[in-house]
């Protein structure tokens, strides 16, 4: 059975958030159909379970939120938003605690306050499903109202992107900062756009990778200049270093953790 979902996207770039969403859906092998493309909001239908769809957030960088789509309607005023909500089935909230969270995307709906929408829709739900209860601090379900492009989108939130993880690893937090370095969010975006499958690995032997690297380096590094790199302790340097091109100057052992000791190698171009 097909279910409908909404995605709330970052507004920091015009095209990249939707490109990332398409890439993740493809990488996760999710068969879907786009119902509607809105500013910062994409609505789809897919046969996959809510649990699988929610996992998209685990790898996203510009997909901020995903949820089950209840419905969407054209609207320009609070009355029209309220009328849209009145036509929805709220029986799934019977005997459950909920909260309503509304969001205006950019400058859409300038005369509508999100707080008013939350109160009005919350009151309407209580009138339609009297056994439901409001709990703003610890709700079982969060009803979302997204207002964008003269359209009101109603849904139930499944998962939200944890942006704090990116702040902890941002380049400015490191001892040495370079303005040209990619942020963790953009780095993750690059990975997602390449569409790797979950659990994909580069199927090459470490020794082959190092040999190719050193062969390329031998064409670039000038005579009597040095090259420094690191290998896992499981790789014997003498098996991968091209003796005709490089002289092994020194090696240093550095313990990383119980399963890995890093060998730092200094080579000199012959």
Secondary structure, 3 states (H helix, E strand, C coil): CCEEEEEEECCCCCCHHHHHHHHHHHHCCCCEEEEEEECCEEEEEECCCHHHHHCHHHHCCCEEEEEEEEEEEECCCHHHHHHHHHCCCCHHHCCCEEEEEEEECCCCCCCCCHHHHHHHHHHHHHHHCCCCEECCCCCCEEEEEEEECCEEEEEEEEEECCCHHHHHCCHHHCCCCCCCCCCHHHHHHHHHHCCCCCCCCCCCCHHHHHHHHHHHHHHHCCCCCEEEEEEECCCCHHHHCCCCCEEEEEEEEEEEECCEEEEEEEEEEC
